[in-house]
Amino acid sequence: MNVDLGIWSKLTRVVIFLVLVALLLGVGISYLPVIRQNEQYRKRVLQLDAQILKELETEKRLRASIEALRNDPKVVERLARETLGYAKPGETVIRFEPARTNSTTWR
């Protein structure tokens, strides 16, 4: 037997559909903060990856300079001359001071 309820059967279907849509929207809205937090975490991971690459380059450069200091006496001599002002016997060390500028201005 097929009973025609008229508008009530159609309204029931519409209400069920709207309830399902509301539930889906509720679930979607409840996951928005998690999605945003996930985006922030991904950005932070990318920043940290870039920092890791930068630090690896620094490490590579420092290891090369350490190896040069360990194995090359000319590098040690140059460093001693530049930073400590050392000289070989009979040499004269001349130090140049940076130019001084007057801080007062004439008007």
PyMOL commands that set and color helices and strands:
alter all, ss='L'
color gray80, all
select helices_A, chain A and resi 7-71+73-84
alter helices_A, ss='H'
color red, helices_A
deselect
rebuild
show_as cartoon
